[in-house]
Amino acid sequence: MRVIYGINKVRQNRAAVVAMGVFDGVHRGHKEILKTAVAKARQVKGVSIVVTFWPHPQLQESLYSLEHRLHLFAELGIDLCVVINFTRHFSRISAVDFVKKVLVDKLCARYIYVGKDFRFGRNTQGSFVLLEELGEKYGFKAKGFAIVKHRGRAISSTLIRGIIKQGKIREAQALLDRPVSILGTVVKGTSLGRILGFPTANINPHHEVIPAEGIYAVRIIFKKKKFMGACYIGKKPTLKELKKVTGIEVYILNFKKNIYGENLEIQFVRKIRPDKKFSSLEALSSQIRKDIICARKILLSASQKTTIYGYLNPK
């Protein structure tokens, strides 16, 4: 998938099927729009394009970072993504001008796909109804997608954010139609895990919503390979001398490479337990061992349907 940052750099002349929206989280409802756009582009021998915005137009906390979102677009088969920097200047562009000067003139849109509740343009004057009207004038077809529901509730990024923050991994996974995950960079930490016998990778997340504090069985995606592991999210209450800020650490089973500065995707499978304070480092170390064994059992059970690389061999 090609990625273009900024509307001034866009120019292509193939018939385009354009999916437009923030698509934060790329949840089940978003995936329906994007997959339909990809299928239509192949049918008409055109190009599938996502037009998305960063930062979030409503200034909401991002469910997924832009980099994470782009990765998911590519997985769905999108040909081109145009990332528009949502600035105050851009927000003043009228909906009609945006459709004519960007979607039609620059992207050659022949089909435009949006959620039926999607709004755009100055003062959010643009709507699906306006797209239908402009389509008759400029020669494209607009398709609006209804809100997807799960067990009677409308699926939205706002709903999923709240569920993830509560640590309800399975429920969030059902709404996303894939594992809850975060993308982050490995950074140097206190090396406490190494001292305790369980070296961990400290993760600096890329502007993503983080699950509730606790210990989780996780899969780690590194350079397109999957590994098993256990992830800790919390403030290390056992250690009095540390500043109480929430950190993310992941123990990767059977893995010894130096990966400082590398990006990892952490996929949450199941919450093992909440965070707690222990009476000593020895007690904490003993519990970590139990957590890793528990994570391994959970992941091996789940691996009946998924190929996982890495095995636990605790001493």
C-alpha positions in Angstrom: 0.0 0.0 0.0 1.3 3.4 -0.9 0.8 6.2 1.6 0.7 9.9 0.7 0.7 12.6 3.4 -1.1 15.8 2.4 -3.7 16.6 -0.3 -1.3 18.8 -2.3 0.8 15.7 -3.1 -2.1 13.7 -4.5 -2.5 13.2 -8.2 -3.7 9.9 -9.8 -5.8 9.2 -12.9 -7.1 5.7 -12.5 -10.8 5.3 -11.6 -10.9 5.2 -7.8 -13.1 3.7 -5.2 -12.6 6.0 -2.2 -13.4 5.0 1.4 -13.4 8.1 3.6 -13.3 8.4 7.3 -11.1 8.5 10.4 -11.5 4.7 10.8 -10.0 4.8 14.3 -9.5 1.2 15.4 -10.6 -0.2 12.1 -13.4 -2.1 13.8 -16.0 -4.4 12.3 -18.1 -1.5 10.9 -15.0 0.1 9.3 -13.8 -3.2 7.9 -17.1 -3.7 6.0 -16.6 -0.3 4.3 -12.9 -1.0 3.5 -13.4 -4.5 2.3 -16.2 -3.5 0.0 -14.1 -0.7 -1.5 -11.3 -3.2 -2.2 -13.7 -5.6 -3.8 -15.3 -2.9 -6.0 -11.9 -1.6 -7.1 -10.9 -5.0 -8.3 -14.2 -5.4 -10.1 -13.9 -2.2 -12.0 -10.1 -2.6 -12.5 -9.5 0.6 -10.6 -7.7 1.6 -7.4 -8.9 1.4 -3.8 -8.1 4.5 -1.8 -8.6 5.4 1.9 -8.8 9.0 2.8 -8.2 9.4 6.5 -7.4 12.2 8.9 -4.8 12.8 11.6 -5.1 14.0 14.3 -8.6 13.0 15.1 -11.0 15.7 13.9 -13.0 15.5 17.2 -9.8 15.7 19.2 -10.6 12.3 20.8 -8.1 10.0 22.3 -6.9 7.6 19.5 -7.9 4.0 19.8 -5.0 3.2 17.4 -2.0 5.3 16.3 -1.8 6.4 12.7 1.0 3.9 12.1 -1.0 1.1 13.5 -4.0 2.1 11.4 -2.0 2.2 8.2 -0.8 -1.3 8.9 -4.4 -2.5 9.2 -5.4 -0.8 6.0 -2.6 -2.5 4.2 -3.7 -5.9 5.6 -7.1 -5.4 4.1 -5.7 -4.9 0.6 -6.0 -1.1 0.2 -3.9 0.2 -2.7 -3.4 3.8 -1.6 -4.0 5.8 1.7 -4.1 9.6 1.7 -3.5 11.0 5.2 -4.8 14.5 5.6 -3.4 16.6 8.3 -6.5 17.9 10.1 -5.4 21.5 10.8 -7.5 24.6 11.5 -6.9 25.7 7.9 -8.2 22.4 6.5 -11.2 22.4 8.7 -12.4 25.6 7.0 -12.6 24.0 3.5 -16.2 23.6 2.5 -17.6 20.1 1.9 -18.4 20.9 -1.7 -14.9 22.2 -2.4 -13.3 19.1 -0.7 -15.4 16.7 -2.8 -14.8 18.6 -6.1 -11.1 19.6 -5.7 -9.8 16.6 -3.8 -12.0 13.5 -4.3 -13.0 14.2 -7.9 -10.2 16.3 -9.5 -7.2 14.8 -7.6 -8.3 11.2 -6.8 -10.6 10.6 -9.8 -13.3 9.1 -7.5 -15.9 7.1 -9.3 -17.3 5.5 -6.1 -17.2 7.1 -2.6 -18.0 4.9 0.4 -18.7 6.4 3.9 -20.6 5.5 7.0 -24.1 7.0 6.8 -23.4 9.1 9.9 -20.1 10.5 8.6 -19.8 14.3 8.5 -17.1 16.4 6.8 -16.2 19.9 5.6 -16.5 23.3 7.3 -18.9 23.2 10.3 -19.5 19.5 9.4 -21.8 20.6 6.6 -21.0 17.5 4.5 -23.1 14.4 4.8 -23.9 11.2 2.9 -27.0 13.0 1.4 -24.7 15.8 0.1 -22.4 13.1 -1.4 -25.4 11.6 -3.3 -26.3 15.0 -4.7 -22.8 15.9 -5.7 -22.4 12.4 -7.3 -25.1 13.2 -9.8 -23.3 16.4 -10.7 -19.7 15.1 -10.8 -20.2 11.6 -12.0 -19.5 9.4 -9.0 -21.7 7.0 -7.0 -22.0 7.4 -3.2 -22.7 4.5 -0.9 -23.5 4.9 2.7 -23.0 2.1 5.2 -25.4 1.6 8.2 -23.9 1.4 11.7 -23.0 -2.2 12.5 -24.4 -3.6 15.8 -23.2 -6.3 18.1 -25.8 -7.8 20.5 -28.0 -4.8 20.1 -25.3 -2.2 20.6 -23.9 0.1 17.9 -20.2 -0.6 17.3 -18.1 2.6 17.7 -14.6 3.5 18.5 -15.8 5.4 21.6 -17.5 2.2 22.9 -14.4 0.1 22.2 -12.1 2.6 23.9 -14.1 2.3 27.1 -14.2 -1.5 27.0 -10.5 -1.8 26.5 -9.7 0.6 29.3 -11.8 -1.7 31.6 -9.7 -4.7 30.6 -12.6 -6.5 28.9 -10.4 -8.0 26.2 -12.8 -10.7 24.8 -15.7 -8.2 24.5 -13.5 -5.6 22.7 -12.1 -8.4 20.4 -15.7 -9.3 19.3 -16.3 -5.6 18.4 -13.0 -5.2 16.6 -13.2 -8.6 14.9 -9.6 -9.2 15.7 -7.3 -9.2 18.8 -7.0 -6.1 20.9 -3.5 -4.8 20.3 -1.1 -1.9 20.8 1.9 -0.9 18.7 4.9 0.5 20.5 8.7 0.9 20.5 11.0 -1.0 22.8 12.8 1.4 25.1 15.3 1.1 28.0 13.7 0.5 31.5 14.9 -0.2 35.0 16.1 -3.7 34.1 14.2 -5.0 37.1 12.8 -7.9 35.1 16.3 -9.1 34.3 17.2 -8.9 38.0 14.2 -11.0 38.9 15.1 -13.6 36.2 12.6 -12.5 33.6 14.0 -9.9 31.2 11.2 -7.8 29.7 10.9 -5.4 26.8 9.6 -2.0 28.0 7.1 -0.6 25.5 6.5 3.1 24.7 3.0 3.0 23.0 2.3 5.0 19.9 -0.6 7.1 21.1 -2.9 4.1 21.7 -5.6 3.3 24.2 -4.1 1.0 26.8 -5.9 -1.9 28.5 -6.6 -1.8 32.3 -3.7 -2.5 34.7 -2.9 -6.1 35.2 -1.2 -9.1 33.7 -2.2 -10.5 30.3 -1.4 -13.5 28.1 -0.3 -12.0 24.8 1.0 -12.7 21.4 3.9 -10.5 20.2 4.3 -9.6 16.5 7.9 -8.9 15.6 9.1 -8.7 12.0 6.0 -10.6 10.9 6.6 -13.5 13.3 4.4 -14.4 16.3 5.7 -15.1 19.7 4.1 -16.0 23.0 4.4 -13.9 26.0 3.0 -12.2 29.2 2.4 -8.5 29.4 2.4 -6.4 32.6 0.6 -3.0 32.7 0.9 -1.1 35.9 2.8 1.1 38.3 5.0 -1.5 40.0 3.4 -1.1 43.5 5.9 -3.5 45.1 8.7 -1.0 44.4 8.3 2.0 46.7 11.3 3.9 45.3 9.9 4.2 41.7 7.6 7.0 40.5 4.1 5.7 40.2 3.5 6.0 36.4 1.8 3.3 34.4 4.3 1.3 32.3 4.0 -1.6 29.8 6.4 -4.5 29.9 6.3 -7.7 27.9 8.1 -11.0 28.6 8.7 -12.8 25.3 9.0 -16.6 25.6 12.2 -18.1 24.3 13.5 -14.8 23.0 16.9 -13.3 23.7 17.5 -10.7 20.9 18.4 -7.1 21.6 15.4 -5.2 20.2 15.9 -1.7 21.6 14.3 0.8 19.2 12.3 -1.8 17.4 8.5 -1.8 17.1 6.4 -4.5 18.5 2.7 -5.2 18.2 1.2 -6.8 21.3 -2.0 -8.7 20.9 -3.9 -9.3 24.1 -5.5 -12.7 24.4 -6.8 -12.9 28.0 -6.3 -11.1 31.3 -4.7 -13.3 33.9 -5.1 -11.2 37.0 -5.1 -7.6 38.3 -2.0 -5.8 39.4 -1.1 -6.1 43.1 1.5 -5.3 45.7 3.7 -8.1 47.0 5.6 -8.3 50.3 9.0 -8.8 48.7 10.8 -9.1 45.4 11.1 -12.9 46.0 7.3 -13.1 46.3 6.9 -11.0 43.1 9.4 -13.2 41.2 7.5 -16.3 42.3 4.2 -14.8 41.0 5.8 -13.8 37.7 6.8 -17.4 37.1 3.3 -18.5 37.8 1.9 -15.8 35.5 4.2 -16.9 32.6 3.2 -20.6 33.1 -0.5 -19.5 33.1 0.0 -17.4 29.9 1.7 -20.3 28.2 -1.2 -22.6 28.9 -3.7 -20.0 27.7 -1.8 -19.4 24.5 -1.1 -23.0 23.7 -4.8 -23.7 24.0 -5.5 -20.8 21.6 -2.8 -21.9 19.3 -4.9 -24.8 18.0 -6.2 -22.2 15.5 -3.1 -20.0 15.3 0.5 -20.7 14.4 2.7 -19.4 17.3 6.5 -19.3 17.4 8.3 -19.6 20.7 8.1 -22.0 23.7 8.4 -21.6 27.4 11.1 -23.6 29.2 11.2 -22.2 32.8 14.0 -23.4 35.0 
